[in-house]
């Protein structure tokens, strides 16, 4: 028996026809395992919400197939898919109290009143909305409506839970608390969930794997750690991570003793040839130019490093973000200690070769990460 709860195979979504059509999702193939939490992460218009709505049945599939719990569902109406969905726009029933909105699916399933009441109170306590259960949607805040919508989805017995920006209206402190509770709730019950978000923190906190999308195309589908450590292309490398990855175009030169990555203005990062594996070195020397990337946390100040000039230095309460002019390029480095540096101050920076990500200049495909080929 398959361990996959959901299989999306070669799915396209096209809105409109002819020259005015929009190809929102392109040849999407992905599998979600039973009990897994997956995040669809991307900027506005990347195709993540269209994907979610096709799985839910609110959008037709232009091409391809979707299977859930062993059933083909792409042609079934939403009510027959056994999917629970929490909408970004809440979609509560205005004539019903919050209590009755949350309990709606349980009453349809003909559970006893005592069982329904117990489940509703439990999910309300989880989401901190016990005090508004007898109020109506029009009389509560957007954040409260969002939590009520989330509770109505999570309380159901479903094969799949679709959460569309489920905590976008909540204040940061409450959002941080609820992330942990919701993940525990889903994992404890072995539920399968897909989360749509543009918030990297939310995706990292909740998801087992993250599907990064851009322009309707799945760029990479991997664990949060692998997305940071081994991005498959320049888009994923620069999109995932906060602050974003530093990237520079560089000329490649080298021999048996040294490999140099030289920026446009002549600044060079020079490494012993054996700092890279033979295979990586061979791949790099095939190219005249590459794009090099390094995450801000991996940039170090060093007396022996390459010179740079401080532009700004900001203490954010738990770390210092330093922006520097590095040979005419902006470079950001992060230090966990409080660092007092003035604009215009000279510093030296070093980048360990183990922390370099190198990409093909033309297509953006990853060539290597540290000493290994991508």
VEXGU-976327 format. One record per residue (C-alpha): residue number from 0; residue in one letter; x, y negated, z. Coordinates in steps of 0.001 Angstrom, whole numbers, always signed. Example, Ala and Ser with C-alpha at 12.3 -4.5 7.8 and 13.67 -1.06 7.14 Angstrom:
BEGIN
+-----+------+---------+---------+---------+
! pos ! code !      c1 !      c2 !      c3 !
+-----+------+---------+---------+---------+
!   0 !    A !  +12300 !   +4500 !   +7800 !
!   1 !    S !  +13670 !   +1060 !   +7140 !
+-----+------+---------+---------+---------+
***
This chain:
BEGIN
+-----+------+---------+---------+---------+
! pos ! code !      c1 !      c2 !      c3 !
+-----+------+---------+---------+---------+
!   0 !    X !      +0 !      +0 !      +0 !
!   1 !    X !   +1254 !   -3485 !    -857 !
!   2 !    X !   +2525 !   -5621 !   +2020 !
!   3 !    X !   +1498 !   -8762 !    +130 !
!   4 !    X !   -1641 !  -10585 !   +1201 !
!   5 !    X !   -1566 !  -12920 !   -1794 !
!   6 !    X !     -89 !  -12590 !   -5270 !
!   7 !    X !    -104 !  -15512 !   -7715 !
!   8 !    X !    +994 !  -14395 !  -11163 !
!   9 !    X !   +1921 !  -16705 !  -14078 !
!  10 !    X !    -702 !  -19287 !  -13129 !
!  11 !    X !   -1195 !  -22526 !  -15046 !
!  12 !    X !   -3533 !  -25383 !  -14246 !
!  13 !    X !   -4306 !  -27871 !  -17007 !
!  14 !    X !   -6691 !  -30776 !  -16503 !
!  15 !    X !   -8345 !  -32198 !  -19629 !
!  16 !    X !   -7650 !  -31364 !  -23258 !
!  17 !    X !   -5542 !  -32650 !  -26137 !
!  18 !    X !   -3106 !  -35509 !  -25742 !
!  19 !    X !   -4699 !  -36647 !  -22499 !
!  20 !    X !   -4287 !  -33316 !  -20715 !
!  21 !    X !   -2239 !  -32971 !  -17534 !
!  22 !    X !    -291 !  -29761 !  -16884 !
!  23 !    X !    -495 !  -29814 !  -13079 !
!  24 !    X !    +845 !  -26305 !  -12385 !
!  25 !    X !   +3193 !  -24429 !  -14735 !
!  26 !    X !   +3699 !  -20666 !  -14824 !
!  27 !    X !   +3547 !  -20275 !  -11048 !
!  28 !    X !   +4431 !  -16839 !   -9689 !
!  29 !    X !   +4798 !  -16191 !   -5961 !
!  30 !    X !   +3889 !  -13591 !   -3355 !
!  31 !    X !   +2889 !  -14173 !    +264 !
!  32 !    X !   +3315 !  -11293 !   +2712 !
!  33 !    X !    +697 !  -10315 !   +5259 !
!  34 !    X !   +1171 !  -12270 !   +8463 !
!  35 !    X !   +3389 !  -14862 !   +6780 !
!  36 !    X !   +3080 !  -18637 !   +6998 !
!  37 !    X !   +4096 !  -20325 !   +3742 !
!  38 !    X !   +4372 !  -24066 !   +3136 !
!  39 !    X !   +3883 !  -25692 !    -258 !
!  40 !    X !   +6162 !  -28720 !     -45 !
!  41 !    X !   +6500 !  -31527 !   -2527 !
!  42 !    X !   +5773 !  -35144 !   -3319 !
!  43 !    X !   +2392 !  -36432 !   -4481 !
!  44 !    X !   +1426 !  -34939 !   -7857 !
!  45 !    X !   +3808 !  -31971 !   -7649 !
!  46 !    X !   +1022 !  -29386 !   -8004 !
!  47 !    X !    +776 !  -28136 !   -4421 !
!  48 !    X !   -2842 !  -29183 !   -3795 !
!  49 !    X !   -3961 !  -27920 !   -7217 !
!  50 !    X !   -2408 !  -24562 !   -6311 !
!  51 !    X !   -4246 !  -24471 !   -2994 !
!  52 !    X !   -7554 !  -25368 !   -4620 !
!  53 !    X !   -7149 !  -22629 !   -7252 !
!  54 !    X !   -6582 !  -20067 !   -4500 !
!  55 !    X !   -9636 !  -21380 !   -2623 !
!  56 !    X !  -11763 !  -21320 !   -5773 !
!  57 !    X !  -12449 !  -25042 !   -6030 !
!  58 !    X !  -10429 !  -25296 !   -9252 !
!  59 !    X !  -10498 !  -22901 !  -12192 !
!  60 !    X !   -7298 !  -21109 !  -13203 !
!  61 !    X !   -6287 !  -22134 !  -16741 !
!  62 !    X !   -4108 !  -19048 !  -17165 !
!  63 !    X !   -2834 !  -16213 !  -14978 !
!  64 !    X !   -4198 !  -14233 !  -12054 !
!  65 !    X !   -4591 !  -14462 !   -8273 !
!  66 !    X !   -4987 !  -11400 !   -6044 !
!  67 !    X !   -5889 !  -11476 !   -2353 !
!  68 !    X !   -5931 !   -8396 !    -113 !
!  69 !    X !   -5792 !   -6174 !   -3178 !
!  70 !    X !   -8656 !   -7908 !   -5037 !
!  71 !    X !   -8494 !  -10115 !   -8119 !
!  72 !    X !  -10175 !  -13332 !   -7004 !
!  73 !    X !   -9474 !  -16008 !   -9642 !
!  74 !    X !  -12958 !  -15601 !  -11167 !
!  75 !    X !  -14865 !  -15187 !   -7884 !
!  76 !    X !  -16821 !  -18082 !   -6332 !
!  77 !    X !  -15272 !  -19531 !   -3140 !
!  78 !    X !  -17842 !  -17880 !    -855 !
!  79 !    X !  -16756 !  -14407 !   -2004 !
!  80 !    X !  -13004 !  -14869 !   -1527 !
!  81 !    X !  -12901 !  -14617 !   +2277 !
!  82 !    X !  -10639 !  -17655 !   +2507 !
!  83 !    X !  -10791 !  -20200 !   +5336 !
!  84 !    X !   -9749 !  -23729 !   +4456 !
!  85 !    X !   -9059 !  -26859 !   +6467 !
!  86 !    X !   -9350 !  -29850 !   +4150 !
!  87 !    X !   -7335 !  -33043 !   +4287 !
!  88 !    X !  -10670 !  -34877 !   +3940 !
!  89 !    X !  -12220 !  -33017 !   +6910 !
!  90 !    X !  -15528 !  -32003 !   +5146 !
!  91 !    X !  -17523 !  -31616 !   +8351 !
!  92 !    X !  -21313 !  -31411 !   +8267 !
!  93 !    X !  -22529 !  -34849 !   +9480 !
!  94 !    X !  -25868 !  -33625 !  +10977 !
!  95 !    X !  -24113 !  -31045 !  +13174 !
!  96 !    X !  -22167 !  -31620 !  +16365 !
!  97 !    X !  -18479 !  -30796 !  +16472 !
!  98 !    X !  -19388 !  -27652 !  +18428 !
!  99 !    X !  -21834 !  -26494 !  +15738 !
! 100 !    X !  -19426 !  -27390 !  +12925 !
! 101 !    X !  -16731 !  -25182 !  +14455 !
! 102 !    X !  -19218 !  -22396 !  +15205 !
! 103 !    X !  -20899 !  -22448 !  +11796 !
! 104 !    X !  -19094 !  -19458 !  +10246 !
! 105 !    X !  -19464 !  -17413 !  +13443 !
! 106 !    X !  -23218 !  -17962 !  +13519 !
! 107 !    X !  -23469 !  -16925 !   +9877 !
! 108 !    X !  -21610 !  -13730 !  +10868 !
! 109 !    X !  -24342 !  -13173 !  +13517 !
! 110 !    X !  -22054 !  -13037 !  +16546 !
! 111 !    X !  -23727 !  -13300 !  +19939 !
! 112 !    X !  -24185 !  -16729 !  +21435 !
! 113 !    X !  -21864 !  -15998 !  +24360 !
! 114 !    X !  -19135 !  -14761 !  +22015 !
! 115 !    X !  -19518 !  -17800 !  +19778 !
! 116 !    X !  -19380 !  -20177 !  +22754 !
! 117 !    X !  -16255 !  -18514 !  +24114 !
! 118 !    X !  -14408 !  -18701 !  +20802 !
! 119 !    X !  -15408 !  -22334 !  +20214 !
! 120 !    X !  -14253 !  -23435 !  +23665 !
! 121 !    X !  -10975 !  -21548 !  +23192 !
! 122 !    X !  -10120 !  -23149 !  +19860 !
! 123 !    X !  -11240 !  -26574 !  +21132 !
! 124 !    X !   -8900 !  -26235 !  +24116 !
! 125 !    X !   -6056 !  -25264 !  +21779 !
! 126 !    X !   -6647 !  -28397 !  +19679 !
! 127 !    X !   -7456 !  -30691 !  +22640 !
! 128 !    X !  -10996 !  -31569 !  +21507 !
! 129 !    X !  -13055 !  -30020 !  +24346 !
! 130 !    X !  -14366 !  -33463 !  +25318 !
! 131 !    X !  -15943 !  -34181 !  +21914 !
! 132 !    X !  -17718 !  -30872 !  +21226 !
! 133 !    X !  -21162 !  -32412 !  +21647 !
! 134 !    X !  -20473 !  -35502 !  +19561 !
! 135 !    X !  -21182 !  -35935 !  +15852 !
! 136 !    X !  -18486 !  -36341 !  +13145 !
! 137 !    X !  -19426 !  -39946 !  +12444 !
! 138 !    X !  -18715 !  -40964 !  +16044 !
! 139 !    X !  -15167 !  -39566 !  +16360 !
! 140 !    X !  -11790 !  -40670 !  +15018 !
! 141 !    X !  -10099 !  -39391 !  +11869 !
! 142 !    X !   -7606 !  -37405 !  +13919 !
! 143 !    X !  -10408 !  -35781 !  +15920 !
! 144 !    X !  -12279 !  -34943 !  +12718 !
! 145 !    X !   -9122 !  -33366 !  +11338 !
! 146 !    X !   -8699 !  -31181 !  +14409 !
! 147 !    X !  -12379 !  -30160 !  +14253 !
! 148 !    X !  -11923 !  -29147 !  +10601 !
! 149 !    X !   -8803 !  -27186 !  +11537 !
! 150 !    X !  -10676 !  -25460 !  +14367 !
! 151 !    X !  -13541 !  -24506 !  +12052 !
! 152 !    X !  -11049 !  -22820 !   +9705 !
! 153 !    X !   -8912 !  -21057 !  +12322 !
! 154 !    X !  -11879 !  -19603 !  +14218 !
! 155 !    X !  -13019 !  -17588 !  +11192 !
! 156 !    X !  -12078 !  -14013 !  +10337 !
! 157 !    X !  -10500 !  -14397 !   +6889 !
! 158 !    X !   -7915 !  -12763 !   +4652 !
! 159 !    X !   -6149 !  -16101 !   +4142 !
! 160 !    X !   -6068 !  -19509 !   +5831 !
! 161 !    X !   -5426 !  -22566 !   +3655 !
! 162 !    X !   -4382 !  -25695 !   +5531 !
! 163 !    X !   -4271 !  -28894 !   +3459 !
! 164 !    X !   -2208 !  -31559 !   +5300 !
! 165 !    X !   -3863 !  -30315 !   +8517 !
! 166 !    X !   -2255 !  -32811 !  +10910 !
! 167 !    X !   -1628 !  -35849 !   +8719 !
! 168 !    X !   -3885 !  -38121 !  +10812 !
! 169 !    X !   -2416 !  -37255 !  +14194 !
! 170 !    X !     +28 !  -39313 !  +16238 !
! 171 !    X !   +3558 !  -37842 !  +16271 !
! 172 !    X !   +3557 !  -36632 !  +19893 !
! 173 !    X !    +275 !  -34705 !  +19552 !
! 174 !    X !   +1341 !  -33374 !  +16159 !
! 175 !    X !   +4544 !  -31951 !  +17668 !
! 176 !    X !   +2604 !  -30210 !  +20459 !
! 177 !    X !     -25 !  -28756 !  +18118 !
! 178 !    X !   +2525 !  -27414 !  +15636 !
! 179 !    X !   +3842 !  -25012 !  +18250 !
! 180 !    X !    +383 !  -23993 !  +19428 !
! 181 !    X !    -983 !  -23407 !  +15941 !
! 182 !    X !   +2030 !  -21365 !  +14876 !
! 183 !    X !   +1711 !  -19208 !  +17993 !
! 184 !    X !   -2046 !  -18779 !  +17387 !
! 185 !    X !   -1488 !  -17678 !  +13777 !
! 186 !    X !   +1443 !  -15379 !  +14557 !
! 187 !    X !    -178 !  -13793 !  +17623 !
! 188 !    X !   -3153 !  -12719 !  +15502 !
! 189 !    X !   -1133 !  -11666 !  +12441 !
! 190 !    X !   -2944 !  -14171 !  +10218 !
! 191 !    X !   -1701 !  -15183 !   +6765 !
! 192 !    X !   -1614 !  -18910 !   +6058 !
! 193 !    X !    -585 !  -21376 !   +3374 !
! 194 !    X !    +125 !  -24938 !   +4413 !
! 195 !    X !    +217 !  -27866 !   +1994 !
! 196 !    X !   +2352 !  -30754 !   +3209 !
! 197 !    X !   +4707 !  -33507 !   +2109 !
! 198 !    X !   +6221 !  -33548 !   +5632 !
! 199 !    X !   +9485 !  -31587 !   +5807 !
! 200 !    X !   +9419 !  -31486 !   +9599 !
! 201 !    X !   +5989 !  -29870 !   +9535 !
! 202 !    X !   +7035 !  -27352 !   +6877 !
! 203 !    X !  +10191 !  -26408 !   +8796 !
! 204 !    X !   +8368 !  -26121 !  +12114 !
! 205 !    X !   +5469 !  -23981 !  +10898 !
! 206 !    X !   +6562 !  -21984 !   +7861 !
! 207 !    X !   +8442 !  -18718 !   +7508 !
! 208 !    X !   +9162 !  -19672 !   +3892 !
! 209 !    X !   +8780 !  -22902 !   +1942 !
! 210 !    X !   +7856 !  -23234 !   -1725 !
! 211 !    X !   +9370 !  -26474 !   -3059 !
! 212 !    X !   +7406 !  -27816 !   -6042 !
! 213 !    X !   +8042 !  -30658 !   -8474 !
! 214 !    X !   +6294 !  -31517 !  -11739 !
! 215 !    X !   +4038 !  -28486 !  -11358 !
! 216 !    X !   +7044 !  -26139 !  -11302 !
! 217 !    X !   +8157 !  -23963 !   -8394 !
! 218 !    X !  +11752 !  -25044 !   -7804 !
! 219 !    X !  +12672 !  -22669 !   -4971 !
! 220 !    X !  +10816 !  -20348 !   -2589 !
! 221 !    X !  +12926 !  -19489 !    +427 !
! 222 !    X !  +13426 !  -19782 !   +4171 !
! 223 !    X !  +14025 !  -23266 !   +5620 !
! 224 !    X !  +17643 !  -22339 !   +6369 !
! 225 !    X !  +18353 !  -21107 !   +2844 !
! 226 !    X !  +16809 !  -24198 !   +1262 !
! 227 !    X !  +19357 !  -26300 !   +3132 !
! 228 !    X !  +22325 !  -23978 !   +2889 !
! 229 !    X !  +21873 !  -22641 !    -664 !
! 230 !    X !  +19641 !  -24920 !   -2777 !
! 231 !    X !  +19250 !  -23444 !   -6261 !
! 232 !    X !  +19335 !  -26823 !   -7988 !
! 233 !    X !  +20035 !  -30493 !   -7466 !
! 234 !    X !  +16348 !  -31338 !   -6985 !
! 235 !    X !  +15925 !  -28963 !   -4057 !
! 236 !    X !  +19291 !  -30000 !   -2635 !
! 237 !    X !  +18365 !  -33680 !   -2551 !
! 238 !    X !  +14651 !  -33268 !   -1733 !
! 239 !    X !  +15098 !  -31013 !   +1295 !
! 240 !    X !  +16940 !  -32529 !   +4235 !
! 241 !    X !  +16719 !  -35739 !   +6227 !
! 242 !    X !  +18685 !  -37901 !   +5679 !
! 243 !    X !  +18990 !  -36679 !   +2078 !
! 244 !    X !  +22078 !  -34990 !    +716 !
! 245 !    X !  +24836 !  -37343 !    -500 !
! 246 !    X !  +25531 !  -36742 !   -4201 !
! 247 !    X !  +28286 !  -38043 !   -6499 !
! 248 !    X !  +29405 !  -37333 !  -10024 !
! 249 !    X !  +33026 !  -36204 !  -10118 !
! 250 !    X !  +35700 !  -35227 !  -12619 !
! 251 !    X !  +37256 !  -31818 !  -12034 !
! 252 !    X !  +41005 !  -31331 !  -12245 !
! 253 !    X !  +43173 !  -28595 !  -10876 !
! 254 !    X !  +45957 !  -26044 !  -11094 !
! 255 !    X !  +47198 !  -23117 !   -9043 !
! 256 !    X !  +47975 !  -25368 !   -6079 !
! 257 !    X !  +45277 !  -28043 !   -5918 !
! 258 !    X !  +41732 !  -28791 !   -6991 !
! 259 !    X !  +40651 !  -32440 !   -7190 !
! 260 !    X !  +37141 !  -33868 !   -7428 !
! 261 !    X !  +37594 !  -37467 !   -8566 !
! 262 !    X !  +34816 !  -40074 !   -8433 !
! 263 !    X !  +34368 !  -42648 !  -11186 !
! 264 !    X !  +36443 !  -45333 !   -9433 !
! 265 !    X !  +39391 !  -43031 !   -8812 !
! 266 !    X !  +38651 !  -41938 !   -5260 !
! 267 !    X !  +39513 !  -38243 !   -4972 !
! 268 !    X !  +38653 !  -35371 !   -2712 !
! 269 !    X !  +41715 !  -33153 !   -2908 !
! 270 !    X !  +41743 !  -29561 !   -1741 !
! 271 !    X !  +44218 !  -26714 !   -1750 !
! 272 !    X !  +43322 !  -24371 !   -4594 !
! 273 !    X !  +42818 !  -21477 !   -2209 !
! 274 !    X !  +40138 !  -23450 !    -304 !
! 275 !    X !  +37780 !  -22060 !   -2950 !
! 276 !    X !  +37357 !  -18486 !   -4097 !
! 277 !    X !  +38899 !  -17535 !   -7436 !
! 278 !    X !  +35428 !  -17269 !   -9026 !
! 279 !    X !  +34347 !  -20719 !   -7841 !
! 280 !    X !  +37611 !  -22281 !   -8975 !
! 281 !    X !  +37249 !  -20695 !  -12428 !
! 282 !    X !  +33671 !  -21953 !  -12764 !
! 283 !    X !  +34596 !  -25499 !  -11772 !
! 284 !    X !  +37600 !  -25711 !  -14078 !
! 285 !    X !  +35377 !  -24825 !  -17046 !
! 286 !    X !  +33691 !  -28192 !  -16598 !
! 287 !    X !  +34986 !  -31707 !  -17059 !
! 288 !    X !  +32399 !  -33222 !  -14682 !
! 289 !    X !  +30090 !  -31902 !  -11964 !
! 290 !    X !  +27794 !  -33280 !   -9299 !
! 291 !    X !  +29041 !  -32754 !   -5768 !
! 292 !    X !  +26735 !  -32853 !   -2772 !
! 293 !    X !  +27312 !  -32922 !    +965 !
! 294 !    X !  +24777 !  -33228 !   +3739 !
! 295 !    X !  +25166 !  -36224 !   +6098 !
! 296 !    X !  +25660 !  -33938 !   +9106 !
! 297 !    X !  +28676 !  -32345 !   +7384 !
! 298 !    X !  +30548 !  -35616 !   +6735 !
! 299 !    X !  +33207 !  -36310 !   +9374 !
! 300 !    X !  +35275 !  -39331 !  +10292 !
! 301 !    X !  +38956 !  -38410 !  +10255 !
! 302 !    X !  +42234 !  -40302 !  +10503 !
! 303 !    X !  +43547 !  -38327 !   +7526 !
! 304 !    X !  +40419 !  -38759 !   +5394 !
! 305 !    X !  +39475 !  -40804 !   +2338 !
! 306 !    X !  +38847 !  -44518 !   +3025 !
! 307 !    X !  +35323 !  -45928 !   +3233 !
! 308 !    X !  +33760 !  -49171 !   +4482 !
! 309 !    X !  +30842 !  -49313 !   +6930 !
! 310 !    X !  +27682 !  -50957 !   +5562 !
! 311 !    X !  +25330 !  -50272 !   +8483 !
! 312 !    X !  +25359 !  -48266 !  +11706 !
! 313 !    X !  +22061 !  -47393 !  +13404 !
! 314 !    X !  +21520 !  -45667 !  +16751 !
! 315 !    X !  +18206 !  -43759 !  +16571 !
! 316 !    X !  +18032 !  -42643 !  +20176 !
! 317 !    X !  +19647 !  -39239 !  +19728 !
! 318 !    X !  +22009 !  -39758 !  +16797 !
! 319 !    X !  +23849 !  -42456 !  +14855 !
! 320 !    X !  +23270 !  -42881 !  +11125 !
! 321 !    X !  +26211 !  -44563 !   +9425 !
! 322 !    X !  +25966 !  -45822 !   +5842 !
! 323 !    X !  +29273 !  -46526 !   +4158 !
! 324 !    X !  +30635 !  -47686 !    +825 !
! 325 !    X !  +32599 !  -44728 !    -472 !
! 326 !    X !  +34382 !  -45821 !   -3605 !
! 327 !    X !  +31394 !  -47813 !   -4863 !
! 328 !    X !  +28885 !  -45136 !   -3803 !
! 329 !    X !  +26588 !  -45088 !    -792 !
! 330 !    X !  +27509 !  -42317 !   +1631 !
! 331 !    X !  +25524 !  -41507 !   +4791 !
! 332 !    X !  +26970 !  -39625 !   +7741 !
! 333 !    X !  +25294 !  -38604 !  +10987 !
! 334 !    X !  +26956 !  -38403 !  +14397 !
! 335 !    X !  +25274 !  -37155 !  +17566 !
! 336 !    X !  +27176 !  -39540 !  +19835 !
! 337 !    X !  +26349 !  -43229 !  +20019 !
! 338 !    X !  +28848 !  -44836 !  +17663 !
! 339 !    X !  +29431 !  -48580 !  +17602 !
! 340 !    X !  +30738 !  -49642 !  +14192 !
! 341 !    X !  +30470 !  -53090 !  +12632 !
! 342 !    X !  +29575 !  -53813 !   +9019 !
! 343 !    X !  +32766 !  -54130 !   +7008 !
! 344 !    X !  +34784 !  -51916 !   +9366 !
! 345 !    X !  +37166 !  -49489 !   +7669 !
! 346 !    X !  +36798 !  -45786 !   +8387 !
! 347 !    X !  +38189 !  -42595 !   +6877 !
! 348 !    X !  +35949 !  -39660 !   +6052 !
! 349 !    X !  +36640 !  -36010 !   +5319 !
! 350 !    X !  +34482 !  -33268 !   +3820 !
! 351 !    X !  +35333 !  -29653 !   +4514 !
! 352 !    X !  +35175 !  -27574 !   +1298 !
! 353 !    X !  +32910 !  -25094 !   +3111 !
! 354 !    X !  +30270 !  -27856 !   +3222 !
! 355 !    X !  +30380 !  -28806 !    -473 !
! 356 !    X !  +27457 !  -28049 !   -2780 !
! 357 !    X !  +28401 !  -28319 !   -6446 !
! 358 !    X !  +25883 !  -28599 !   -9281 !
! 359 !    X !  +26017 !  -28526 !  -13067 !
! 360 !    X !  +25941 !  -32084 !  -14426 !
! 361 !    X !  +23649 !  -31358 !  -17365 !
! 362 !    X !  +20957 !  -29113 !  -15877 !
! 363 !    X !  +21368 !  -29595 !  -12144 !
! 364 !    X !  +21714 !  -25849 !  -11491 !
! 365 !    X !  +23786 !  -24973 !   -8449 !
! 366 !    X !  +27285 !  -23709 !   -9243 !
! 367 !    X !  +28607 !  -23069 !   -5752 !
! 368 !    X !  +27986 !  -23540 !   -2061 !
! 369 !    X !  +31151 !  -23805 !     -46 !
! 370 !    X !  +33551 !  -21103 !   -1177 !
! 371 !    X !  +30936 !  -18914 !   -2876 !
! 372 !    X !  +29200 !  -19003 !   -6227 !
! 373 !    X !  +25529 !  -19889 !   -6061 !
+-----+------+---------+---------+---------+
***
